[in-house]
Amino acid sequence: MINLEKLREKKSLKELLEFGIINLDKPINYTSFQTGEIVGKMLGLRKFSHAGTLDPGVSGVLPILLNRACKLLGWFMKKNKTYIGIMKIHKEIDEAKLKDEMQKFVGKIKQLPPVKSRVKRQIREREVYSWKILEIDKEKKEVLFEAEVEAGTYIRKLISDLGEKIKGAHMIELRRTKAGIFDEKNSINLYELEKIKDDEEKLKEIIIPGEIIGEILNKIEVKEEAVKNLLTGKPLFKEDIQHGELKEGSNAVFSDNKFIGIYKKAEEKNIIARAEFVFN
């Protein structure tokens, strides 16, 4: 396990800004890109990326990747998301019946992205891990719910599809509380960021080192003598491994907590993995 606090203390603010992440709490009435732009201007970034798009009307966890950490975007994007929201039920329905109908959407589902979405409109499979009622206001016919879903699942469409089964339902409010390993409990909003942007110590405290990628990918330790070659883009050989075992797909490679890069398992005689991203 990587000691991120110790790593953060060792790094300068410049190093954190070059390869770090801010767990931002996006406000409503801003697009995800606009939110990222505001952060970029505040901190003087060359570039930024956001892990998972939120509609302007949706608030919550929006990890902003800074400068070279943008290269990690694909691995953070694919993680599960958790939402809390309110849906309006058009016709009165028994709570037990509503729970039963919602449960039918838990598991693998087929979903057609909304007309206004930026992705190609074709039916695709997604997974709903849980969808539960937290509270019901029977007088207003409003249901507070929590849902954990696979990345790329549209909650508004999920509710719309439920509405077809129960004579109508639509989403009236939504907030993302978790995006992979990023939780709202540790997020910072734009107002708070504005207040500390010129305070080096406080700013350092809220920037997460990009090395956190080692918590979501399989982590491999390589020998110190292999580092020089790996940082020039050379492939990974079996004799380079100090600890750990490569898994299919992408692996985070470190040497004594120094991040080297991300390597994809390969089977090419003596070569066991090739670089997808080298942090040199």
Secondary structure as UniProt FT lines:
FT   HELIX           4..10
FT   HELIX           13..18
FT   STRAND          19..26
FT   TURN            28..29
FT   HELIX           32..43
FT   STRAND          48..50
FT   TURN            56..57
FT   STRAND          59..67
FT   HELIX           68..72
FT   HELIX           73..77
FT   STRAND          81..89
FT   HELIX           95..103
FT   TURN            104..105
FT   STRAND          107..111
FT   TURN            115..116
FT   STRAND          124..137
FT   TURN            138..141
FT   STRAND          142..149
FT   TURN            151..152
FT   HELIX           155..163
FT   TURN            164..167
FT   STRAND          169..179
FT   TURN            180..181
FT   STRAND          182..183
FT   HELIX           184..186
FT   STRAND          188..189
FT   HELIX           190..196
FT   TURN            197..198
FT   HELIX           200..206
FT   STRAND          207..209
FT   HELIX           210..215
FT   STRAND          218..222
FT   HELIX           224..226
FT   HELIX           227..230
FT   TURN            231..233
FT   STRAND          236..237
FT   HELIX           238..240
FT   STRAND          241..243
FT   STRAND          250..255
FT   TURN            256..257
FT   STRAND          258..268
FT   TURN            269..270
FT   STRAND          271..278
//
